């Protein structure tokens, strides 16, 4: 394990799917403070193609994971959450810092294992919740967190990934289809609400149409929030809205530039945590907490 300074941080990428191709590999390869130390994939041809596109080395197989960890200071994950979690434990135990996708895992045991491994190994960790790292929304969240007197909030994140006629390549993800919007976009919404309103001290969940889930949250500040999450909305109903209402009026989240720019922000955050030793707010412990909240919501929604 090395620290970030004038020497580029060597980051290996685990995964070769659409998220790796469209966001993570381009962001890592173009980052001036990073050396993309390699790409690992379960399919050798996919790893070869992605590595060649970004001028780095391809790895595959079990031995390839160990070799990439050996060649890296940190690893970024573009894998299904319950594949990510045990590999993140393995990476932490090898002394590699962690740049994980959300959710860290879809089981509480899996997320706790990652947080415990990161803490025991002393590695830095960042969980990529897009809105916490996109420059526009990151600044906006900090502004709202500095304001007192919030009364309530509303978050709605509806995608049309599974709507009739959708051609998104992300719709082919088995874990996303199984777990739905609660697990895929729920972490994004919670990652905005919690730093502004405080932690969730009570949660109620109910199912809506298709994969839609509705949440009612009470926060430690005394404020409440409502959340609607789904991936099966008609295209005309899709969109993201988050607003806070309180003593000073209403604040609505601004737009943001895109996932690649936000991911570069997450890389910067990991490098800063490595350099300073100060944990980022969106670290493995926060990832564990998100999984605990989502698992509780899922259990309630299914029981209801």
VENTA-V982056 format. One record per run of one state. SS is the DSSP state (h for helix, s for strand, l for the rest). FROM is the first residue (numbers start at 1). TO is the last residue. If there is no record, write none. Layout:
ss,from,to
SS,FROM,TO
SS,FROM,TO
//
This chain:
ss,from,to
l,1,8
s,9,14
l,15,17
h,18,30
l,31,33
s,34,41
l,42,43
h,44,53
l,54,57
s,58,60
h,61,70
l,71,73
s,74,77
l,78,80
h,81,93
l,94,96
s,97,101
l,102,107
h,108,121
l,122,124
s,125,128
l,129,129
h,130,132
l,133,134
h,135,145
l,146,149
s,150,158
l,159,168
h,169,172
l,173,173
h,174,184
l,185,185
h,186,197
l,198,199
s,200,207
l,208,212
s,213,219
l,220,223
s,224,230
l,231,234
h,235,237
l,238,238
s,239,246
l,247,248
s,249,252
l,253,258
h,259,276
l,277,283
h,284,303
l,304,304
//
